[in-house]
């Protein structure tokens, strides 16, 4: 049976603020309505993550998280259905009360995380963070969860994530796994009350080329009837470019990084637009419950992490003359960033969806 016929309609929440930005980081919150005739998926595709993860790339993703700024959302709730029944919710609450983490996780002030928490009432039950990192894992540890399963690229990432966020987990209930979503046996037949995909799709092309569609389908099948899919991402930088100093600088850095990645015979990081995500999830039987966007500011840490990432990609180019030319371009962009810092640090350059 196809996903569209097997899964009842789902609903997704999102809100749109001002459209003056270059990139849009989007959040999609989806709810899987329960049904007695739901066909449980028997096999789950998987998202492969390349074993070699460069430090600056990981840092760039973490700095992306830190770039969100608050705005006044106008959340529109389209439908309320498919929520867990009261008895299930009560069981989840009782289960959640048994958690004993080493430390109490602080509440997150990120706008997208706040939006998610305000959108899902009651206990969250069993949660999976499909592309985890210290920031999202620490946030989930502060939510009313029963258990947390967190998936990352490799054992090295498991260790670094646990080193930064492990104290906030319950060692008896939570786990951080290294997994390849392209492996059909990975977490086969597992289902969760809440599935979190935080800034995950954009990294797929870098780690697992051509797997965007496969990953969205895999995530959809992880959601239990009555559960939720929380989706966040960022609109590609070039879709809504304006003529500000920050916008032009970011696009120049993006172009250098992607060119160096390709010349180094690697796959460039590639964000996907919000419309693509909504369309693909709609084909799986999801309905938008709510949607929201938040402005993305071009802060100091974010911009220089992108420059650092571009610099690391240049090192993979084998041709010495070509590598030298791109290193000179990298240095020129760094000087330009220093000279125009007073301008671009006050500018918004995109949105979170």
Secondary structure, DSSP 4 states (H G I P E B T S, - for coil): --HHHHS--EEEEB-------SEEEEEEEEEE---TTPPPPS----B---S---HHHHHHHHHHHTTB-------------SPPPHHHHHHHHHHHTT---SSPPPPP--HHHHHHHHHS-S--EEEEETT--HHHHHHHHTSSEEEEEEEESSHHHHHHHHHHHGGGS-TTT-EEEE--BT-TTTTTT--EEEEEEES-GGGHHHHSTT-HHHHHHHHHHHEEEEEEEEEE-B--GGGG--SSHHHHHHHHHHHHHHHHHHHTT-PPP----HHHHHHHHHHTTB---EEEEEEEE--HHHHHHHHHHHHHHHTT---HHHHHHHHHHHHHHHHHHHHTHHHHTT-EEEEE-
